[in-house]
Amino acid sequence: MTEYVSTTPGLYPLPDWAKDDLSDRKGHQKGDLISGDEGEEITAVYENAREEVLEVQQKAGLDRVVEGQLRWDDMLAHPLAVHDAVETHGIVRYYDNNNFYREPVVEGDLEFSGDVAGELEAAAELADGDLQAVLPGPYSLFDLATDDHYGDEAAFLGAIAEFLAGEVEAFPDVETLFLLEPSLVENAPGDGLDERASEAIDRVVTATDADVVVHPYWGALSEKVYAHLLDADIDAVGFDFVTERDDNLYNIQEYGTTDDVALGLADGQNTLVEDPEAIRDRVDWVEDKLQVTEFETVYLTTNTETFYLPYGKFEEKLEVLAEAAALAEVKAA
């Protein structure tokens, strides 16, 4: 019988009180605080906010809880933005939307950092449930960064994959790992690079015993990129069914998919809160269209991060996902 698991891709909004506290302490603006060595007062704000978002997830009943990535002012670029071998330059727009980050320019060897592992260790001490890690995928991090050290595209992508694998090896025990790969959609790799992107993902996967979900979003993968992605030893592919239903269905029908699947069925960037029964019905619609016998695990998630939602709407989205997964479990039984 299929197991339905409620979860999210992480990257949560800060609680309103935390925004106010950070503003009071250091005139907090996006990207101006996080360098990996925040002072005690700022660290305390993030620690308290982490505890709150873990409690919110557990109260909502999510099957997998995440640390929240509340320090990630630079969003997906964060693991490089706080690295000693990286200089952050000017503000850059993510893809074609209104999200921004500081451009990470790699100027030296990408050695072990441990920044994300430290966050997860703190979350593991607080979490009462199955913990899920969140990382940018190696191709997206490669796409968002600038190389001023390695000098070769293949070497740079390989170095980022090795860096992420090293970070993953230091993680505490987690049930799942979501690798967020919107660049596979928004700036798709061309011939040759698409295969290397899959190999880079595979390198990160080999660093963990957790179930790994590669979650692209803001559309569907091109056929060739999707086919190469399936060559990686991943447990599940994520599909953004909010922004692109037909092409995602086509990829699955034409090329198959993994035994597990992540369905982005709730809108992570729209304040409209879905009805749990409607989410459950969308699960039925996908499964009917695919005419699958049975997935082993279906992760029900938002299609994107929830960073830009008002905090109250974010909380409601978590509750919807948890209830939708419970409804799907009941129906499957």
Secondary structure, 3 states (H helix, E strand, C coil): CCEEEECCCCCCCCCHHHHHHHHHHHCCCCCCCCCCCCCHHHHHHHHHHHHHHHHHHHHHCCCEEECCCCCCCCHHHHHHHCCCCEEEEEEEECCCCCCEEEEEEECCCCCCCCHHHHHHHHHHHHCCCEEEEEEECHHHHHHHCEECCCCCHHHHHHHHHHHHHHHHHCCCCCCEEEEECCHHHHCCCCCCHHHHHHHHHHHHHCCCCCEEEEECCCCCCCHHHHHHHCCCCCCEEEEECCCCCHHHHHHHHHHCCCCEEEEEEECCCCCCCCCHHHHHHHHHHHHHHHCCCCCCEEEEEECCCCCCCCHHHHHHHHHHHHHHHHHHHHHHC
